[in-house]
């Protein structure tokens, strides 16, 4: 089984780990989380003068308290930051700051993905630079490594002017959206506590190029406190959704025992049941996971994400036929391509040829609405292969490999597809495009050696 499929077999409720070629870390893709991120950030994106449909806030599987921008209109938030945030307002403060970096054009575009991108590390950048400024270069470089995991091989810094610009831009967006800046200050205080714990001298600020959290708090307090929205509480609907997302994320990325300690059986809240469902499923206790999912559905019978959760547990517990009904209902309620891919997976896993036509239809719609999902292309390839349509199976495989950055395999699959497809058709031209692009990338890589 390939590494990609090993990751995908561990997904729960369509929370998928996908390694994109532009990102050497794992992206957490989840229908509910992405919908929440879009709604949470929408007013800020509009306030920044950007088109909401063009801006995406995505989550990376990394325990560090970190967020950054890395080309395009993408904001990348580490799972560790969400786990440490106390409320949605704090998360909005971070996203507002990152949008300031996008508006300011604080991105290096001449490299490959995160490795060469300009990224703001909310904690490691401040701490590492402060240590260097204090004369501890070796210690500073070590601290910098906290926020740059194996995939982040190059430490990327912003100047003090860029950071201050992003801070003030974020404050402007929060004001225009009528959102309190209190969460932004609260999160900076969290970072300040980290600085204190690591004994970073508070009179040294990034070699005088990058402000420490204390300085930023002082400046921003003068901006935020007079704002009419200062005492406005977080949106209760968004706050409720944030608590669900946070619990789901913790349940998925944390060790099950840690999740059960944080959300004990005595906690009968919806987020707690949500988190425990993940913990029990990861621990290979499907019956207990199903009990948690059934409790959630008893509380909200038509919640599409609770239906998705139950379907995923059943599917991964070897009961794909039973998973189809809740997943069908979840797709009907949301028409969400990630959930559609999960439904197709269940339909194929039944091994019933009568289900393959529905799986193909569901997958074709899914990849049209979200082509950036390698598992959807993999499943579509399976359907074509079982139907005996080898050229289109090869084309789906080429799409998947191209998305994963596996250009030699993409080229090989695209060539195979073209041999069996009618020249001039849409599928033939698409295979030709993939082949040409992959061949060009391979040639560029060859010249660099």
Secondary structure, DSSP 4 states (H G I P E B T S, - for coil): --HHHHHHTT-BTTBEEEE-TT-SSEEEE-HHHHHHHHHHHHHHHHHTT--GGG-EEEEE---SS-EEE-STTEEEEEHHHHHH--SHHHHHHHHHHHHHHHHTT----SSSHHHHS----TTHHHHHHHHHHTT-HHHHHHHHGGGS-TT--S-----HHHHHHHHHHHHHHHHHHT--SHHHHHHHHHHHHHHHHTT--TT--GGGTS--HHHHHHHHHHHHTTSTTTTPPPPHHHHHHHHHHHHHHHHHHS-HHHHHHHT-TT--SHHHHHHHHHHHHHTT-HHHHHHHHHHHHHH-TT-HHHHHHHHHHHHHTT-HHHHHHHHHHHHHHH--HHHHHHHHHHHHHTT-GGGHHHHHHHHHHHHHH----HHHHHHHHHHHHHHT-HHHHHHHHHHHHHHHT-HHHHHHHHHHHHHHSPTTSHHHHHHHHHHHHHHHHHHHHHHH-
